[in-house]
Amino acid sequence: MVGMNGISAYARQAEISRKNNADNAEAAEKVAGKAVGKSVEKNPVKNPYGKTVGEPKLSEKAQKYYDQLKKKYGNYDFILVSSDEKENAKANAAKYANKFKTVVLIDEEKIEKMATDEKYRKQYEGILSGATAQLQQLKDSMAQSGANVQGYGMQVNDNGTASYFAVLKKSSADQKARIEKKAAANRAEKKAADKKAAAKQAEKRSAEKKAEKIAEKEAGEERIKEARSNRNNRPDFDDENTVTISANSIEELMKKLEDYNFNELSNSVMTDSEKQIGQNIDFRG
């Protein structure tokens, strides 16, 4: 038989074991909780608005409506613009265009008002609905013409209208002419620099030995200045291979695109003197 002291010792040992198990379980839960917390921190919340310019913020009601709008007009690529970036987005609208969907630049203030004002909402949704078929017709027409359009877009304006734009890739002939012009300018600059360097070299050879070090120093300073000047006058190699055409209506945009495409085709068969006549067309919209 086990005495009372034996039973008490057994009971104490069992209690200690249960407590250790509980402590271990609690510690494990804390570790797991920290791990989850770290995982959340490493995965920041995704932008709920999709593509944006600036840092727009919508009320809960406006965000819900914006989600519905994007779903309703799935043929468009919506970009939400913050109020302070409206003018910047308008000035650089072409950079947001893509080949797959027509871009729609719309600011947060309009979405807020569309979410609460039925008349206002119908006005702008009417613009989106009405432009769908016309834009498709425009795309088909340009595709048949052979124009290299990189993308289309529209800007929802404050006055109850929309403006439209298209981004085209310049013709290879135009690019070739631009490259050849820059190459000729570079050759002329190099020739002038070589002539100048040769003159300085001759001057150095004919100079007195006493003045040779001074002449070399001056020549070295001149080379530094020349190098700096060359860096400042270096050709601009930013993207010059596209042109943006904008208009206040789809009909106007189509006319401008047709005119531009006609001029591009004409340039490929016209003489240089013919190209100088009637080529000043304003595509700024």
C-alpha positions in Angstrom: 0.0 0.0 0.0 1.1 3.5 -0.7 1.1 5.7 2.3 -0.5 9.1 2.6 2.9 10.8 2.0 3.3 8.8 -1.2 -0.2 9.9 -2.4 0.5 13.5 -1.6 3.8 13.5 -3.5 2.1 11.9 -6.5 -0.6 14.5 -6.5 1.9 17.3 -6.3 3.9 15.9 -9.2 0.7 15.6 -11.3 -0.2 19.2 -10.5 3.3 20.5 -11.5 3.1 18.5 -14.8 -0.3 20.0 -15.6 0.9 23.6 -14.9 4.0 23.1 -17.1 1.8 21.9 -19.9 -0.4 24.9 -19.6 2.5 27.3 -19.5 4.0 25.7 -22.6 0.7 26.0 -24.5 0.4 29.6 -23.5 3.9 30.3 -24.7 3.3 28.6 -28.0 0.2 30.7 -28.6 2.2 33.9 -27.9 4.9 32.8 -30.4 2.2 32.0 -33.0 0.5 35.3 -32.4 3.8 37.2 -32.9 4.5 35.3 -36.1 1.1 36.2 -37.5 1.6 39.8 -36.6 5.0 39.9 -38.4 3.4 38.3 -41.4 0.8 41.0 -41.6 3.4 43.7 -41.2 5.3 42.3 -44.1 2.2 42.3 -46.4 0.9 45.9 -46.4 -2.8 46.6 -47.3 -3.4 46.7 -51.0 -4.5 50.0 -52.5 -8.4 49.6 -52.5 -8.8 52.0 -55.5 -6.7 50.2 -58.0 -4.6 52.5 -60.3 -4.2 56.0 -58.9 -2.4 59.3 -59.5 -1.5 61.0 -56.2 -3.1 59.8 -53.0 -6.9 60.0 -53.5 -9.2 59.2 -50.6 -12.9 58.2 -50.9 -15.6 57.9 -48.4 -17.0 54.5 -47.7 -20.1 55.3 -49.9 -18.0 56.7 -52.7 -15.6 53.7 -52.7 -18.5 51.4 -52.9 -19.9 53.3 -55.9 -16.5 53.4 -57.6 -16.2 49.7 -57.3 -19.6 49.3 -59.0 -18.6 51.8 -61.7 -15.5 50.0 -62.6 -17.4 46.7 -62.7 -20.2 48.2 -64.8 -17.8 49.7 -67.4 -15.2 46.9 -67.5 -14.2 47.9 -71.0 -12.4 51.0 -69.5 -9.2 51.2 -67.5 -10.1 53.6 -64.6 -7.4 55.7 -62.9 -8.5 57.6 -59.8 -6.8 61.0 -59.4 -6.4 63.0 -56.2 -7.7 66.6 -56.3 -4.2 68.1 -56.0 -3.0 66.1 -59.0 -5.8 66.9 -61.5 -3.8 69.4 -63.6 -0.7 67.3 -63.5 -2.7 64.2 -64.7 -4.3 66.3 -67.5 -0.9 67.6 -68.6 0.6 64.1 -68.7 -2.5 62.2 -69.7 -0.7 60.3 -72.5 1.7 58.5 -70.2 -1.2 56.5 -68.7 -2.5 55.2 -72.1 -2.2 51.5 -72.8 -2.9 49.2 -75.8 -5.5 47.0 -74.1 -8.2 49.3 -72.7 -9.2 52.9 -73.1 -7.9 54.8 -70.0 -10.4 57.0 -68.0 -8.8 59.6 -65.8 -11.4 60.7 -63.1 -10.8 62.6 -59.9 -12.0 61.8 -56.4 -14.3 64.8 -56.2 -16.3 63.6 -59.1 -16.6 60.1 -57.7 -17.8 61.5 -54.4 -20.5 63.6 -56.1 -21.5 60.8 -58.5 -22.0 58.6 -55.4 -24.6 61.0 -53.9 -26.0 63.0 -56.8 -28.2 60.9 -59.2 -28.4 63.6 -61.9 -24.7 64.2 -61.8 -24.1 60.4 -61.9 -26.3 59.9 -64.9 -24.6 62.8 -66.8 -21.1 61.2 -66.5 -22.2 57.6 -66.9 -23.9 58.8 -70.1 -20.6 60.1 -71.3 -18.9 56.7 -70.6 -21.8 54.8 -72.2 -21.9 57.0 -75.3 -18.2 56.9 -75.9 -17.9 53.1 -76.0 -19.2 52.4 -79.5 -17.5 55.5 -80.9 -14.1 54.6 -79.5 -14.4 51.1 -80.9 -15.2 52.5 -84.3 -12.2 54.8 -84.0 -9.9 51.9 -83.0 -11.2 49.8 -86.0 -10.7 52.7 -88.4 -7.1 53.4 -87.2 -6.2 49.7 -87.3 -7.3 49.5 -90.9 -5.3 52.7 -91.8 -2.1 51.2 -90.5 -1.6 54.0 -87.9 0.6 52.8 -85.1 -1.6 53.8 -82.1 -0.1 52.9 -78.7 -3.2 53.7 -76.7 -6.4 55.7 -76.2 -7.7 57.6 -73.2 -10.2 60.1 -72.0 -10.2 62.8 -69.3 -13.5 63.5 -67.3 -13.6 67.3 -67.1 -15.2 69.6 -64.6 -17.6 71.2 -67.0 -19.7 68.1 -67.6 -17.7 67.0 -70.7 -14.8 64.7 -71.5 -11.7 65.2 -73.7 -10.0 62.4 -75.6 -6.4 61.6 -76.6 -4.4 59.0 -78.6 -0.7 58.2 -78.4 1.0 57.2 -81.6 4.4 55.9 -82.4 6.3 58.0 -84.8 7.0 56.6 -88.2 10.4 54.9 -88.8 11.1 57.5 -91.5 10.6 60.3 -89.0 12.8 58.6 -86.4 15.5 58.0 -89.0 15.5 61.7 -90.0 15.8 62.8 -86.4 18.7 60.4 -85.7 20.5 61.5 -88.9 20.1 65.1 -87.9 21.6 64.5 -84.5 24.4 62.5 -86.0 25.3 65.3 -88.4 25.3 67.8 -85.5 27.6 65.6 -83.5 30.0 65.2 -86.5 30.1 69.0 -86.9 30.9 69.5 -83.2 33.6 66.9 -83.3 35.2 68.5 -86.4 35.2 71.9 -84.8 36.7 70.5 -81.6 39.4 68.6 -83.5 40.3 71.8 -85.4 40.5 73.8 -82.2 42.7 71.1 -80.5 45.0 71.0 -83.5 45.5 74.8 -83.4 46.3 74.7 -79.7 48.8 71.8 -80.3 50.6 73.9 -83.0 50.7 76.9 -80.7 52.2 74.8 -77.9 54.9 73.4 -80.2 56.0 76.9 -81.3 55.9 78.4 -77.8 59.1 79.1 -75.9 60.2 76.3 -73.5 59.8 78.7 -70.7 56.1 79.2 -71.4 55.4 75.6 -72.2 54.2 74.7 -68.7 51.8 77.6 -68.7 50.5 76.8 -72.1 49.9 73.2 -71.1 48.1 74.3 -68.0 45.8 76.6 -70.0 45.2 73.9 -72.5 44.2 71.5 -69.7 41.8 74.0 -68.3 40.3 74.6 -71.7 39.8 70.8 -72.2 38.0 70.6 -68.9 35.7 73.5 -69.9 35.1 71.9 -73.3 34.3 68.6 -71.7 31.8 70.3 -69.5 30.3 72.2 -72.4 29.9 68.9 -74.4 28.1 67.3 -71.5 25.7 70.3 -71.3 25.1 70.2 -75.1 24.6 66.5 -75.3 21.5 65.5 -77.4 18.4 64.8 -75.4 17.8 61.0 -75.6 14.4 61.1 -73.7 11.6 59.2 -75.4 10.9 61.1 -78.6 9.3 58.2 -80.4 5.7 59.0 -79.7 3.3 61.9 -80.4 0.1 62.7 -78.5 -3.0 63.9 -80.3 -5.9 65.3 -78.2 -9.4 66.6 -79.0 -12.6 67.7 -77.3 -14.7 65.0 -79.0 -14.2 61.6 -80.6 -15.1 62.9 -84.0 -12.5 65.6 -83.7 -9.9 63.1 -82.5 -10.7 60.8 -85.5 -10.3 63.7 -87.9 -6.9 64.7 -86.4 -5.7 61.1 -86.4 -6.7 60.8 -90.1 -4.9 64.0 -91.0 -1.8 63.0 -89.1 -1.7 59.5 -90.7 -2.2 61.1 -94.2 0.7 63.4 -93.6 2.9 60.5 -92.5 2.1 58.5 -95.6 2.6 61.6 -97.8 6.0 62.3 -96.3 7.2 58.8 -97.4 6.7 59.7 -101.1 7.1 63.6 -101.1 10.4 65.3 -102.0 12.1 67.4 -99.3 10.9 70.7 -100.8 7.3 69.3 -100.9 7.5 68.4 -97.3 8.1 72.0 -96.3 4.6 73.0 -97.6 1.5 72.7 -95.4 3.1 70.6 -92.7 2.3 72.9 -89.7 -0.7 71.2 -88.0 -1.6 71.9 -84.4 -2.5 68.7 -82.5 -2.7 70.2 -79.1 -6.5 70.0 -78.9 
